Amino acid sequence: MGETEIRVTEAGRYSWQIERPKRLGDKGMSGQSPLKAKPLRLPGESVDKEIDRWINDATLGPFFGAGCFCMVAIYDWYGYLTHSPRQPIAFTAAAVVALLYASWRFFVIRKKVRQLRQGRDGERAVGQFLERLRADGGQVFHDIPGDGFNLDHVVISTHGIYAIETKTWSKPWPNAQVLVDGDTLTVAAQVPARNPIVQVTGAARWLERLLKESTSKRFLVRGVVVFPGWYVEQKEPRGDVWVIEPKMLPGLIEKAPVMIQPSDVALAAFHLSRYVRSEAEKAA
């Protein structure tokens, strides 16, 4: 951690100025989730959970138990037919090693699942904020597969086209902030290993090329990075990429000047939806 200078503002609040900030690793920071409330339920969510319960609990458990008994039976039959001596020490050692490995894997997987669920909940929360744009004719897409990446959200409206990247990163302390100074971004006084501004800029350019190739028209795409549950401090006026808290995003889009005709909104949305469907068919 760099040297920390603590200052007291006129309002009596403490502020931290960090020199030589560390780089934030790809795995993010350990701490508390920034989401103050779970996103609303999705259509068919209860059915989805019931399907998972039947697959994981009602199917895998019995098959795992049956597999263990089959292994014991095979071993017993092998010893019976070959008159081999029993080897309890060797099998006990193997069982201990397997148990230790399974325990380690359990904790690794639990941590990964917790991170994935937090990211999923953040994307759902942002998606629900964006739904209100449909009332004004906006088209909202989620989880767009790209070239080696996934674009979390895309908004196509008369107020522009937006490529949105969601960063649901844990907070190391409750009042941690995101600071944006031009193209420089720090999260809780740490520099991310991968700059989200650069990341979403690349995604926006990719979407521009995709729409140009499919519609033969050039559409400008603005990159947006949203941090659910974080306070974002912007030192300079917002540039080509917005870095904001997701609650502000629908209002900013609605206040943006009209720059696309409704017919072009329908055209771009049609070609993007066709691309998403074609990618889903390839993956099936």
C-alpha positions as CSV (number, residue, x, y, z in Angstrom):
1,M,0.0,0.0,0.0
2,G,1.3,3.5,-0.8
3,E,1.7,6.2,1.8
4,T,-1.6,7.6,2.9
5,E,-2.4,11.2,3.7
6,I,-5.6,11.8,5.7
7,R,-7.3,15.2,5.3
8,V,-10.4,16.7,6.9
9,T,-12.8,18.6,4.7
10,E,-14.8,21.6,5.7
11,A,-17.8,19.3,6.1
12,G,-15.9,17.3,8.7
13,R,-15.4,14.3,6.5
14,Y,-12.2,12.5,6.1
15,S,-10.6,12.1,2.7
16,W,-7.7,9.9,1.7
17,Q,-5.0,10.7,-0.7
18,I,-2.9,7.7,-1.7
19,E,0.5,8.0,-3.2
20,R,1.9,5.3,-5.5
21,P,-1.3,3.2,-5.5
22,K,-0.9,-0.6,-6.0
23,R,-2.2,-2.3,-9.1
24,L,-5.5,-4.0,-8.6
25,G,-5.3,-7.7,-9.7
26,D,-7.5,-9.4,-12.2
27,K,-9.4,-11.2,-9.4
28,G,-10.5,-7.9,-7.8
29,M,-10.5,-7.0,-4.1
30,S,-11.7,-9.0,-1.2
31,G,-14.4,-7.3,0.8
32,Q,-18.1,-6.7,0.9
33,S,-20.5,-6.7,-2.0
34,P,-21.3,-3.2,-3.3
35,L,-25.0,-4.3,-4.0
36,K,-27.3,-3.0,-1.2
37,A,-30.3,-5.0,-2.5
38,K,-30.8,-8.0,-4.7
39,P,-32.1,-7.4,-8.2
40,L,-35.7,-8.1,-8.9
41,R,-36.6,-11.6,-10.0
42,L,-36.4,-12.6,-13.6
43,P,-39.3,-14.3,-15.6
44,G,-39.3,-18.0,-14.8
45,E,-36.6,-17.7,-12.2
46,S,-38.4,-20.0,-9.8
47,V,-38.7,-22.6,-12.6
48,D,-35.0,-22.2,-13.3
49,K,-34.1,-22.9,-9.7
50,E,-36.4,-25.9,-9.6
51,I,-34.7,-27.3,-12.7
52,D,-31.3,-26.8,-11.1
53,R,-32.5,-28.5,-7.9
54,W,-33.8,-31.5,-9.9
55,I,-30.5,-31.8,-11.8
56,N,-28.1,-31.2,-9.0
57,D,-29.9,-32.5,-5.9
58,A,-32.3,-35.2,-7.2
59,T,-30.0,-36.6,-9.9
60,L,-26.3,-36.1,-9.2
61,G,-26.5,-37.2,-5.5
62,P,-28.0,-40.6,-6.2
63,F,-25.7,-41.3,-9.1
64,F,-22.7,-40.3,-7.0
65,G,-23.8,-42.7,-4.2
66,A,-24.4,-45.5,-6.7
67,G,-21.0,-44.9,-8.2
68,C,-19.3,-45.2,-4.8
69,F,-21.1,-48.5,-4.1
70,C,-20.1,-49.8,-7.6
71,M,-16.4,-49.0,-6.9
72,V,-16.6,-50.9,-3.6
73,A,-18.3,-53.8,-5.3
74,I,-15.7,-54.0,-8.1
75,Y,-12.9,-53.9,-5.6
76,D,-14.5,-56.7,-3.5
77,W,-15.1,-58.9,-6.5
78,Y,-11.5,-58.3,-7.7
79,G,-10.2,-59.5,-4.3
80,Y,-12.6,-62.4,-4.2
81,L,-11.7,-63.7,-7.6
82,T,-7.9,-63.1,-7.4
83,H,-7.6,-64.0,-3.7
84,S,-5.6,-60.7,-3.3
85,P,-4.7,-59.6,0.2
86,R,-6.5,-56.5,1.6
87,Q,-4.6,-53.2,1.5
88,P,-6.3,-50.9,4.1
89,I,-3.2,-48.6,4.6
90,A,-2.8,-47.8,0.9
91,F,-6.5,-47.1,0.4
92,T,-6.7,-45.1,3.6
93,A,-3.8,-42.9,2.4
94,A,-5.5,-42.5,-1.0
95,A,-8.8,-41.6,0.7
96,V,-7.1,-38.9,2.8
97,V,-5.4,-37.4,-0.2
98,A,-8.6,-37.4,-2.1
99,L,-10.5,-35.8,0.8
100,L,-7.9,-33.1,1.2
101,Y,-8.0,-32.3,-2.6
102,A,-11.9,-32.3,-2.5
103,S,-11.9,-29.9,0.5
104,W,-9.5,-27.6,-1.3
105,R,-11.5,-27.7,-4.5
106,F,-14.7,-27.0,-2.5
107,F,-13.3,-23.8,-1.0
108,V,-11.9,-22.7,-4.4
109,I,-15.2,-23.4,-6.1
110,R,-17.3,-21.7,-3.4
111,K,-15.2,-18.5,-3.7
112,K,-15.5,-18.5,-7.5
113,V,-19.3,-19.2,-7.3
114,R,-19.7,-16.3,-4.9
115,Q,-17.8,-14.0,-7.3
116,L,-19.8,-15.2,-10.2
117,R,-23.1,-14.7,-8.4
118,Q,-22.1,-11.2,-7.4
119,G,-21.2,-10.3,-11.0
120,R,-24.5,-11.9,-12.2
121,D,-26.6,-9.9,-9.7
122,G,-24.8,-6.7,-10.7
123,E,-25.6,-7.3,-14.4
124,R,-29.2,-8.1,-13.5
125,A,-29.5,-4.9,-11.4
126,V,-28.1,-2.8,-14.3
127,G,-30.4,-4.5,-16.8
128,Q,-33.4,-3.7,-14.7
129,F,-32.4,0.0,-14.5
130,L,-32.1,0.0,-18.3
131,E,-35.6,-1.5,-18.9
132,R,-37.3,1.9,-18.4
133,L,-35.7,3.0,-21.7
134,R,-38.0,0.7,-23.6
135,A,-40.9,3.0,-22.8
136,D,-39.3,5.6,-25.0
137,G,-38.6,3.2,-27.9
138,G,-35.1,2.1,-26.8
139,Q,-33.9,-1.4,-27.5
140,V,-32.0,-3.1,-24.7
141,F,-29.8,-6.2,-25.2
142,H,-27.9,-8.2,-22.6
143,D,-24.8,-10.5,-22.7
144,I,-23.7,-9.9,-26.3
145,P,-21.0,-12.4,-27.3
146,G,-18.0,-10.7,-28.9
147,D,-14.6,-11.8,-30.2
148,G,-13.3,-13.5,-27.1
149,F,-15.4,-11.4,-24.7
150,N,-19.0,-10.7,-23.7
151,L,-20.5,-7.3,-23.8
152,D,-22.8,-7.0,-20.7
153,H,-25.4,-4.6,-22.2
154,V,-26.2,-2.6,-25.3
155,V,-28.7,0.2,-25.6
156,I,-29.9,1.3,-29.0
157,S,-32.2,4.4,-29.0
158,T,-32.7,7.7,-30.8
159,H,-30.4,9.2,-28.2
160,G,-27.5,7.1,-29.3
161,I,-26.0,3.6,-29.0
162,Y,-24.2,2.6,-25.8
163,A,-22.0,-0.4,-25.0
164,I,-22.1,-0.9,-21.3
165,E,-19.7,-2.8,-19.1
166,T,-20.7,-3.7,-15.5
167,K,-18.1,-3.9,-12.8
168,T,-19.6,-5.4,-9.6
169,W,-16.4,-5.3,-7.6
170,S,-16.3,-5.9,-3.9
171,K,-15.6,-3.0,-1.6
172,P,-12.6,-3.3,0.8
173,W,-14.3,-0.7,3.1
174,P,-17.9,0.7,3.0
175,N,-17.0,4.2,1.8
176,A,-14.5,3.1,-0.9
177,Q,-14.9,5.2,-4.1
178,V,-14.1,5.1,-7.8
179,L,-12.0,8.1,-9.0
180,V,-12.0,9.1,-12.7
181,D,-9.4,11.6,-13.9
182,G,-9.5,11.7,-17.7
183,D,-8.5,8.2,-18.9
184,T,-7.1,7.3,-15.5
185,L,-9.3,5.3,-13.2
186,T,-8.7,4.1,-9.6
187,V,-10.9,1.8,-7.6
188,A,-10.5,2.2,-3.8
189,A,-7.2,4.0,-4.5
190,Q,-5.9,1.1,-6.6
191,V,-5.3,0.9,-10.3
192,P,-7.0,-2.0,-12.0
193,A,-4.8,-4.4,-13.8
194,R,-7.1,-4.1,-16.8
195,N,-8.4,-0.5,-17.3
196,P,-12.2,-0.8,-17.8
197,I,-12.1,2.4,-19.9
198,V,-9.8,0.8,-22.4
199,Q,-11.8,-2.4,-22.2
200,V,-15.2,-0.8,-23.0
201,T,-13.6,1.4,-25.7
202,G,-12.5,-1.7,-27.5
203,A,-16.0,-3.2,-27.1
204,A,-17.6,-0.1,-28.5
205,R,-15.3,-0.1,-31.5
206,W,-16.1,-3.8,-32.1
207,L,-19.8,-3.0,-32.0
208,E,-19.4,-0.2,-34.5
209,R,-17.6,-2.6,-36.9
210,L,-20.3,-5.2,-36.4
211,L,-23.1,-2.8,-37.2
212,K,-21.2,-1.3,-40.2
213,E,-20.7,-4.7,-41.7
214,S,-24.3,-5.8,-41.2
215,T,-26.2,-2.6,-42.0
216,S,-23.7,-0.7,-44.3
217,K,-24.3,2.3,-42.1
218,R,-21.9,3.9,-39.6
219,F,-23.2,4.2,-36.1
220,L,-21.2,5.9,-33.3
221,V,-21.2,3.8,-30.1
222,R,-20.4,5.3,-26.7
223,G,-18.7,3.1,-24.1
224,V,-20.1,3.2,-20.6
225,V,-18.6,1.6,-17.4
226,V,-21.0,1.2,-14.5
227,F,-20.0,0.4,-10.9
228,P,-23.1,-0.8,-9.0
229,G,-23.1,0.3,-5.4
230,W,-20.0,2.5,-5.8
231,Y,-19.7,6.3,-5.5
232,V,-17.9,7.6,-8.7
233,E,-16.1,10.8,-8.5
234,Q,-15.4,12.5,-11.8
235,K,-12.6,15.1,-11.7
236,E,-13.2,16.3,-15.3
237,P,-16.3,16.5,-17.5
238,R,-17.3,13.2,-19.0
239,G,-15.5,12.4,-22.2
240,D,-16.1,9.7,-24.8
241,V,-16.5,7.0,-22.1
242,W,-18.9,7.5,-19.2
243,V,-17.9,6.0,-15.8
244,I,-20.9,6.2,-13.6
245,E,-23.2,4.6,-11.0
246,P,-25.9,2.7,-12.9
247,K,-28.8,4.6,-11.4
248,M,-27.7,7.7,-13.3
249,L,-27.4,6.0,-16.7
250,P,-31.1,6.0,-17.9
251,G,-31.4,9.7,-17.1
252,L,-28.2,10.6,-18.9
253,I,-29.3,8.6,-22.0
254,E,-32.7,10.3,-22.0
255,K,-31.1,13.7,-21.7
256,A,-28.7,13.1,-24.6
257,P,-29.6,14.8,-27.9
258,V,-31.5,12.9,-30.5
259,M,-29.0,11.6,-33.0
260,I,-30.6,8.5,-34.6
261,Q,-33.8,8.2,-36.5
262,P,-36.4,5.6,-35.3
263,S,-36.0,3.7,-38.5
264,D,-32.3,3.4,-38.0
265,V,-32.9,2.3,-34.4
266,A,-35.1,-0.5,-35.7
267,L,-32.5,-1.4,-38.4
268,A,-29.5,-1.6,-35.9
269,A,-31.6,-3.5,-33.4
270,F,-32.7,-6.0,-36.0
271,H,-29.2,-6.8,-37.2
272,L,-27.8,-7.0,-33.6
273,S,-30.6,-9.4,-32.6
274,R,-30.0,-11.5,-35.7
275,Y,-26.3,-11.7,-34.8
276,V,-27.0,-12.7,-31.2
277,R,-29.4,-15.5,-32.4
278,S,-26.8,-16.8,-34.9
279,E,-24.1,-16.9,-32.2
280,A,-26.5,-18.8,-30.0
281,E,-27.1,-21.4,-32.7
282,K,-23.4,-21.8,-33.2
283,A,-23.0,-22.5,-29.5
284,A,-25.8,-24.9,-29.3
